Amino acid sequence: MNHTTLLQNVRLFDPKSDLHNQLVEILIKDGVIEAIGEGLSMAASELVDGDGAYVSLGWFDAFGYCPDPGEPWKESLISYSEAAQQGGFTHVAALCGSSPKSDNESVIAQVKQVGSLQRAALMPWGLASVQGEGKEMTEVYEMHESGAVAFTDGIHSSSSLGLRTKLMQYCASLGLRYAHFPFQKTLAPDGKMHEGLANASLGFKGIPAVSEVVELMSDIALAKHLNVSLTVLGVSAAESVEIIRKAKLEGVDIVAAVPVMNLLFTDESLSDFDENLKVLPPLRSEADRKALLLGLLDGTLTAVVSNHHPEDIESKKVEFDYAAWGAATLGMTFGMMCKAFEHERPENWVPLLYSGSRVFMGMEVSGLSVGMPADLTLFQLEGEQEVNGQKWASRAYNVPRIEGVLKGKVKGTIRKGCYMENHG
């Protein structure tokens, strides 16, 4: 039996479309967009009133971490997907598993099978090295055949130049993505936060920007030498933005992602020792934050990622020195971006939510059109959410605490033609 959904009273958000910013109706039949326009009223299986909300291509998050299989009490594959849907995402790519880790075909296949059935499709990253230790390359091709969408060792200190060279070359030969997080841990021994005035006054060892810059420059040099593209995971420093900008002018093919936390918070935010703001890459200075925003607006940087890293209370509610790294951000990524880009036109930054991560992952990006799968996000730019009073779908303890309200609200998502409304 055919299932039809009629989405009414929605404002199309697609700057490349002639219907951008216009109220439309969208007819969906068996999970595929059949018509976009006005006066589509008909007997449908389901009528959805958008209340004037914007509708865009479904949002996609290119990177986060899920500790399941292994530690589902921190975040399960199911709760990860539910948190993503609450945040407006129809698809998310995540590095999954703490025990076992996603360095083999069986874990990748398990994550893909479970993830494909969830509210937001969960797509598995594969570890680029065995156990993510940066010593020995995994069976990349076999893992890709099992469903791995790309490869990385995640937000982790850098593997050797020799292994990175092999991974860049091998993945490029197969048309696959290998993403590297530029962080040289030996230049930040026991560092807890950005090295600057704030860490000196708080008494913590610092993580200097050079620990990122030196690895980024090495990766660019390797990409030039091998004549391959470069995928950079986790840019945080102003100097890195300028290095990427210069390399692009020289013809190097680079895509780079920024964690959403680095767009809103700075090292000064750690003055009250909030362990939920202890993240990698670290929150840096106001000058760095502004440089990241500019880099995204002018196209130097490609994507904003949630960098969702859930932890339980035992791992986080301890002295700052001993707290685990990471913040649970999937549900509030949109709100944080609304705040970070509050002085910019939505057309300049909202596309990052649906196109930025797809470009970062090497996926095709198309505008909303008839015949495409009905994976959509409904959102309000002027809506509000009180972060500290919000009931989050994530199981994680470490949701950043933000006083007051954030603008922007996700009304719901549509995936495979099924409407999932958010409440609260």
N, C-alpha and C positions, 0 to 999 in steps of 0.2 A: 504494500500500500504506500502511495506517495505521501511524503510529509512536506508540507509547505509552511513556511514562516514568513509573515509579513511584518517587516520592521518599519514602523511609522514614526513621523515627527522626529527625525534625526537630521543633524547638520553634517554634511559630508566634509571630512577633513582629508584633503588630498590636493596640495598646492599645484600639482601637475594636471589636475582635471578642470574642465570647464564648469563643473558643478561644485567646485570647492567653496565651502562656507554657505552653501545653499541647503534649505530644508528639502529633504527627499524622502521617498519610500524605497525600501529595498526588499525585493521578493526573492526568497530563498527556497529552492526545491531540492530535496534530497541532498542537502549539504552544499549546493552549488548556487551561486548568485545567478538568478534568471533574468532579473530586470532591475534597473535603477532609474528613478524618475519621480513623477507625480501621478496621482490618480490611478494607482495600481490596486485599489480596493477590490478585494475578491474574497471568496470563501477560502480561508486558509486554516490549516490545522492549528496554527498558533499565531496570535496577534501580539506584538510587542510594541508598547508605546515608549518611545525614547525620551519623552518629555523635553525635547529640544536639545538633548545631549549631542555632542560630536560623535561621529563614528569614523574610525580609521581602519586600515589594514591591521590585523591582530599584532599586538606588540610582541617582540622577541628579545629575550635576554641571553646574551652569548656566554656568560660565565658566572657560575656560583659553585659552591661545594655542598654536597649532601653526604653525611656520614653513614648512610644506609646503602648497602648491607654492612652491618657491624654494630652501629650505635643508633638504632632507630628511636630511642628515647630522646635524643637530641633533635633529630629530624628524620622522618621516614620518607621513602620515595613518594608516598601518597600525600603526606603533609607538606612536603616540598612543593608538589604540584598545586595543592590547594592554596598555599601561600602565594604562589605565582599567579594563580587565577585571581585571587583577591587583589593583587597588585596590578591587574589589567593585562597580564601576559597570556597569550594563547600557546606560545612555545618557549621553552627554556632549554638551554644546554648546560649540563652540570657535570662536574667531576665527582663521581659517586663511589662510595665504599671506603670504609676504614679497616674492615677485616671481614672478608678479603678486599683488597684494593682492585681498582679497575685496570689491572695490567695484563689481563688475559681475556680470551674470547667468551668464556662462560659468564663472567660478571657483566661484560658489555651486553651480551644477549639477554640476560636477566633484566637489566635496567631498561633496555629497549622495549622488551615485551611488557613489563609493568607500566613503564612510562607512557607508552602509546595509548593506554586505556584511560588515562587520567584527565582531569578537568583542563589542565594545561599540559600539552604533550611534553614529556621529559626526554631529552635527547642526550645520550651519553658521550662525554669526552673520554678518550682513552689516555692512560698514562704513557708518556713517551719513553720512560725508562722503568726498569723492573723495580717495583715497590716505590717508584718515585724518588729513588736515591741518586739519580744522575750518574750511574756507573755503566749500566748495560742497556742497550736499546731493546724495547719490547717487540713482539711480533706485530708490527704496525699494520701490515697488509691484512693479516688474518683478523685482527680486531676491527678493522674498517669493514671487512666483509660481514662481520657479526653485528655491525651497526654503529661503530664509533664514528662521530661526525668530524672529529679533529683530535689533535694530540697535544699534550702539554704535561709538565710536571706541576702545574698550578702555581700558586703563590708560595714559592719555595726558593731557597737560595740556588744560585746558578749551577748547572752541570758544567762539566769541563768543555773547553772550546772544541776539543776533538769530537766529543759526542754530539755537541750542537751542530758541528759541521756535517756529520753523518746524517743527523735527523733532518737538517735543512735540505740536504741533497736528495735523500731518499724520499722524503715526503713530496718534494717538488717533482720528482720523477713520476710519482703516482698521482699527481694532481691533488694532494691532500694538504691540509693546514697543520703546521706545527707552530704553536704559539709559545713564546718564551717570556718569562717574567724577569726583567732586568734587575737583579739584586745580588750584589757581591757581599755576602755576609761577613767575609773576613775584614772588610772595611768598616763594619759596624758591630764589633764584638760585644755581645750582650746589650745591644741598643734596644731601647724601649719606645722611642718616639723620635720625631724629627730633630736633627741637631740644629739648634738656634738659641735665641735668647730664652725661649720658654723652657726648654729642657734644662738649661743651666740654672734657672731660678727654681725649678721643681726638683732638681737633684737627680735626674735620670740620665743614664748614658744615651747618647744620641745616635741617630741613623742619618749620616750626611747624604746630601743629594748626590755626591760623587759615587756612592755605592750603587746608584741607579745609572748614572751617566756613563760610567766606565764600561758597564756591561752593554748598554745600548749602543755605544760607539763600536764595541767589538762585534755586535750582531750586524750592524750596518756594514762594517768592513767585510764580514763574512758573506753577506748578501751580495755585495759588489763583486767579490772574488768568485763566488759560485754562480753569479748571474741568476739569482732566484729572488722571489718576493719575500718580504719579511712581515711577520705578524707579532706585534708587541703587546703583551698582556700586562696592564697595570702601570701606566705612566702617572707620575705624581709631581714631577719637578719642572719648574719653568725652563730650566736649561735643557731638559729633555725635549720639550716642545720645540724649542728653537733648533735643536739638532735635527729633529725629524723634519721640520720645515725646510731646512737647508738641504737635507738629503733628498727630499722630494723634488726640489728644484734641480738637483743634479741627476734626476731621472731614476732614483731608486724607488721601487714599488713597495710602499710601506702602508700597512693598516695598523692603527694603534687604538687601544681601548683605555678608558679612564674609569676607575671605580666611582660610583655615585657619591660615596662619602667624601671624597676629596674635592667635590664641587661645592659642598656646603659648609664643611667644618675645617678648622685650621688647628695648628698645634696649641693655640691659645685656648681652645675648647677643653683642653685637658687640665685646666687649672684646678678643677674640683675632683681630679683623679677618677673620672668616669671610665671604668674598665671596659665599658661597651664601646668606647671610642679608641681602644687600642687595636689598631688594624694594620695590615700590610697590603699595599704600600702605606707608609705612615701618613697621617695628616700633616701637611707642611704649612708654610707661611701663607699669609694673605696674598702676597705677590705671586706665589706658586698657584694658589687657587684661581686667581684672576687670569693667569696665563693659560690654565687648563680650559677655562670657559672660552677665552678668545680662540684657542686652538680648535675647539669644537665648532665654534661659529664660523671660522674661516676655512674649515675643511682640512686643517693640518692633522687633527685627530679624527678618528673615524666613528667611535662608538662610546656609549656609556654603558657600563655593566653593573649589575647589582653587587657582584663580589660577595654574595650571600654566604655567610659562614656561620652556621648555627652552633651554639654551645649550650651546655646545661649550667645550672646555678653553681654546681661544684667546681666547674672549670673557670667560671667568670667572677663570682662573688667572693673574691679573695683580694689580697693586696695587689696593687697595680703591677708591681714587679713580676708577680707569679701568675697573673691572669693569662688565659689563653688568648691568642690573636683572633680577631674577627668580629663581625657584627651581622645580625640578622636583618636584612634590608629589603627583601623582595616585596613585602607588602607596602612599603613606604617609598620605594624608588621614585614613583611618579610625583609624590608630594615634595620630595627633596629637590627634584628637578624643577618643579614649579617655583620653589623658593629661590633656587640658585639662578634661574633664568628670568626672574620676576620683571626685569626691566627690558626684556627682549620680546619681539613679536613671536607668537606661537609658531608661525611658519618657519622661524629660524631654528627652532629646537625640538618641537614635537616630533618631526620626522625621525629624530634619533631613536625614538622608542620603537619604531617599526622597521626602519630601513638601516639604521646605523649598525646594529648587531648582525643583520643579514649580510651587509657588505663586508663586515669584519670576518665573517665566517665563509665568505666566498659564495654566498647563495644569491640566487636571482631575486631582484626586487621589482615588483610591478605595482602599478596603481590599482585602485579598486575598479573592477570592470566586470561586465557580464561574462559568465563562463568560468570564473575563478572560484576556488573553494571559499566557502563563507566562514573564514576565520577573521573575526572582527572584534574591535574593542570600542566600547561606549564609555565616554568620559566627559567630565565637566571641568573646565578650567577655573571657574569661579566657585566651585563647590569647596567645602572645607571638611577637614577631619582633625579631631583632637587626638594626637598620636598617643599620648600617655593613657588616655581613656579608651583606646580602641581595642576591640577583641580581635586578636590576630589569629590567623589560621595556622601559622607556624608554631611548632612545639618549642622553639628556641627561647631561652631566657634572655639572650643578649640583644634585644631590640633597643636601638639607641633611644635615649630619653630626650625629648624635645619639648620645651615649655610652650604653652599656647597651642595654636592650630597651624596646620599647613593648608595652603590653598590647593585646589585640585582634588577631584574625587572620581574614582572609577565606578561607573554605574553597573557595568557587567561586561561579559564577554560572550561571543558566539564562536563555537568551534564545531565543525562538521554540521553546521546548521542548528545546533542545540544552544539555546539561550540560557546563560547562567547569571542570575542577577545577584549583585552584592547588596547586603543589607547593613544598616548602621552608618 
